[in-house]
């Protein structure tokens, strides 16, 4: 997990600890909503939900600006361009299986709040919904979902839609 100064521990809910850090100033971030989206994504995206629900899982969601995420993209992916979300898993490439005895750190998800605002306008929905979409996408990467191959991309896209629909239904 990438350590950030000023990072505060958030309250653990039902076995999950979601740390939300906002390092940008242009877009207002509803940290409680992001924590809710992240927790539901972990719960619904993990294949062994029973073990996960009892496990102590931790994830970081960090909101940054375009220049920050471009530097991360260049340094860690060797791609010199802005992206909307980058996930840094703590585990290898195997499926996430939560430990029953100790805290399990999934990893960190970096989201460009600048990109979220632009994409929300492009796709004609709210910035909050775009932040939810990017949070879901990033956490699914931490849970070993991938979209490099077409078959895997379809599985990941279906899971993203399922989780987003679940969040929208529970919001009403």
PyMOL commands that set and color helices and strands:
alter all, ss='L'
color gray80, all
select helices_A, chain A and resi 31-45+49-54+66-77+113-123+127-142+150-171
alter helices_A, ss='H'
color red, helices_A
select strands_A, chain A and resi 16-22+56-64+85-89+103-112
alter strands_A, ss='S'
color yellow, strands_A
deselect
rebuild
show_as cartoon
